[in-house]
């Protein structure tokens, strides 16, 4: 089953201006994400999808495939669906949507998301352990699942709510990671559906899929994962982590 990885990118971030073009270790963030995905070797093609030439030109010069898209899309998944529906990409059985602000996305997250789709789920994604303090951060999206690993809900709030006064037990919270895998038909149907009230409330596009009855299988990673980059502070932490990792690998 050939795999197409699409990385949607836009300039309109509200918390970090021109986020895809912010430099991480001397390269635009979007290029670092593309490098990360390509290095995994899990996708047969890696494409950056954007409506901005300011993004497309440097990405193309860096040697990555670029697909220019409509500026009208409400979400990254809508942008990915436009690309996946083009004739040159219709031979791919599995489409992976990698968020453009995840330069440290674990390879196991992509593997796990694809595995959930190949196992029969409509959509695959992944989660990692999250401590109670970090769970209070609304930029860290939380997910709860049933015993079979199917998502019950995603939220910016700390879910589940720990009612007892004592500290929440370790392992209670799971962070949703910025990865989705789908069959091409599921992706096209998701993108054709109108946004829903929960999606509007939480600003989480996956809630549209949940409200319309899609099954979302969540692969469980054993180790914590670094968050995506949403703010200038996140970018500074990512820069420090990058250099620490490079130093440690020497």
C-alpha positions in Angstrom: 0.0 0.0 0.0 1.9 3.1 -1.2 2.0 6.0 1.2 1.8 9.7 0.4 2.9 12.2 3.1 1.5 15.7 2.8 2.7 18.6 5.0 0.2 21.5 4.9 1.7 25.0 5.5 0.3 28.5 5.6 1.5 31.9 6.7 -1.5 32.9 8.8 -0.5 31.6 12.2 -2.0 33.8 14.9 0.5 33.1 17.7 3.8 33.0 15.7 3.9 35.2 12.6 5.1 33.5 9.4 5.6 30.3 11.4 6.7 28.0 8.5 9.5 30.4 7.7 10.8 30.9 11.2 14.4 29.5 11.3 15.2 26.4 13.3 19.0 25.7 13.3 19.4 28.0 10.3 16.6 26.5 8.1 12.9 27.4 7.8 10.8 25.3 10.1 8.8 23.8 7.2 12.0 22.5 5.6 13.0 20.9 8.9 9.7 19.1 9.1 10.0 17.9 5.5 13.5 16.7 6.2 12.2 14.8 9.3 9.5 13.1 7.3 11.7 12.2 4.4 14.4 10.8 6.7 11.9 8.2 8.1 11.7 6.5 4.8 8.0 5.6 5.5 6.4 7.6 2.7 6.8 6.9 -1.1 6.4 10.7 -1.7 6.6 13.7 0.5 4.8 16.9 -0.6 4.5 20.3 1.0 1.1 21.8 0.3 0.8 25.6 0.6 -1.0 28.5 -0.9 2.0 30.9 -0.4 4.8 31.3 -2.9 6.9 32.6 0.1 6.8 29.0 1.4 6.7 27.1 -1.9 9.8 28.7 -3.4 12.3 27.9 -0.6 10.9 24.5 -0.1 11.3 23.7 -3.8 14.9 25.1 -3.7 15.6 22.7 -0.8 14.7 19.8 -3.1 11.2 19.0 -1.8 8.1 18.6 -3.9 5.6 21.4 -3.6 1.9 21.5 -4.4 0.3 24.9 -4.6 -3.2 24.9 -3.2 -6.3 27.1 -2.8 -6.1 29.9 -0.2 -9.7 29.1 0.9 -9.1 26.1 3.0 -10.3 26.2 6.6 -8.0 23.5 7.9 -4.8 21.6 7.1 -6.8 18.4 6.3 -8.8 20.3 3.7 -5.6 21.3 2.1 -4.2 17.8 2.2 -7.4 16.5 0.6 -7.0 18.9 -2.4 -3.6 17.5 -3.1 -4.5 13.8 -2.6 -7.4 14.2 -5.0 -5.2 15.3 -7.9 -4.7 12.7 -10.7 -1.0 12.4 -10.0 -1.6 11.3 -6.4 -4.6 9.0 -6.8 -2.6 5.9 -6.8 -1.7 6.2 -3.1 -3.8 4.0 -0.8 -2.7 5.8 2.4 -2.4 9.5 2.9 -0.5 10.9 5.9 -1.1 14.4 7.1 1.9 15.7 9.0 1.5 19.0 10.8 4.0 21.6 9.6 5.2 22.5 13.1 6.4 19.1 14.2 10.1 18.9 13.5 10.7 16.3 16.1 7.7 14.0 15.3 8.6 10.5 16.4 8.9 7.9 13.6 6.9 5.6 15.8 3.9 8.0 15.6 3.8 7.8 11.8 4.3 4.1 11.8 1.5 3.7 14.4 -0.9 5.9 12.6 -0.5 4.1 9.3 -0.8 0.7 11.1 -4.1 1.8 12.6 -5.5 2.5 9.1 -4.2 -0.7 7.7 -5.8 -2.5 10.6 -9.2 -1.1 9.6 -9.7 2.2 11.4 -11.0 5.1 9.3 -8.3 7.4 10.6 -5.0 6.7 12.4 -3.1 9.0 14.8 -0.9 8.7 17.8 -0.5 9.8 21.4 2.3 10.1 24.0 2.4 10.3 27.8 1.8 13.8 29.2 2.4 14.9 32.8 -0.3 16.7 34.8 1.4 20.1 34.7 1.7 20.0 30.9 -1.9 18.8 30.6 -3.1 22.2 31.8 -1.5 23.8 28.7 -4.3 24.3 26.1 -1.7 24.1 23.3 -1.1 20.5 24.3 -4.2 18.7 22.9 -5.3 15.7 25.0 -7.0 12.5 23.9 -8.9 9.8 25.7 -9.5 6.4 24.2 -11.5 3.2 24.8 -9.7 0.0 25.6 -9.2 -0.8 21.9 -7.4 2.4 21.3 -10.3 4.3 19.6 -10.5 8.0 20.3 -13.4 9.0 22.6 -12.6 12.7 22.6 -9.9 15.3 22.0 -9.7 18.5 24.0 -7.5 21.4 24.9 -8.8 21.0 28.5 -7.2 18.4 30.8 -9.2 15.2 30.1 -10.0 13.1 31.9 -10.9 15.3 34.8 -9.4 13.9 38.0 -12.1 14.6 40.6 -10.2 13.5 43.8 -8.2 16.2 45.4 -4.9 14.3 45.4 -2.5 14.6 42.4 -3.6 12.8 39.3 -1.8 9.5 38.9 1.0 9.1 36.4 -0.1 8.0 33.0 -3.6 9.5 33.2 -3.0 12.1 30.4 -2.1 11.5 26.8 -0.9 14.1 24.4 -2.3 14.0 20.9 0.5 14.2 18.3 0.4 16.1 15.0 -0.2 13.1 12.6 -3.1 11.7 10.7 -3.3 8.8 8.3 -6.3 8.0 6.2 -7.4 6.0 3.2 -7.9 8.3 0.3 -11.7 7.8 0.2 -12.0 8.6 4.0 -9.9 11.8 3.5 -12.1 13.0 0.7 -15.3 12.4 2.7 -13.9 14.1 5.8 -13.0 17.2 3.7 -16.4 17.3 2.1 -18.2 17.6 5.4 -19.3 20.9 7.0 -17.4 22.0 10.1 -19.1 21.1 13.4 -19.8 22.9 16.6 -17.2 21.0 18.6 -14.6 21.7 15.9 -15.5 25.4 16.2 -15.4 25.3 20.0 -12.0 23.6 20.5 -10.5 24.6 17.1 -9.6 21.0 16.5 -10.4 19.7 13.1 -10.4 16.0 14.1 -13.6 16.6 16.1 -15.4 17.1 12.8 -14.5 13.5 11.9 -15.6 12.3 15.3 -19.0 14.0 15.2 -19.6 12.5 11.8 -18.9 9.0 13.1 -15.5 8.2 11.8 -13.4 5.8 13.9 -10.0 7.3 14.9 -7.4 4.7 16.0 -4.8 6.1 18.4 -1.3 4.4 18.5 0.2 4.7 22.0 3.8 5.7 22.2 5.6 4.7 25.4 7.8 7.8 25.7 6.9 11.5 26.0 7.2 13.6 22.8 8.2 17.2 22.2 5.2 19.5 21.5 4.7 21.2 18.1 5.9 24.8 17.7 3.1 27.3 18.3 4.9 30.3 20.0 8.2 32.1 20.1 9.0 30.3 23.4 8.3 26.9 21.7 10.7 27.9 19.0 13.5 28.8 21.4 13.0 25.5 23.2 13.1 23.7 19.9 16.4 25.4 18.9 18.0 24.4 22.2 16.8 20.8 21.8 18.1 20.7 18.2 21.6 21.8 19.2 21.6 19.5 22.3 20.6 16.6 20.1 23.3 17.4 17.5 25.9 17.8 20.2 24.9 14.5 21.8 25.2 12.6 18.4 28.8 13.6 17.8 
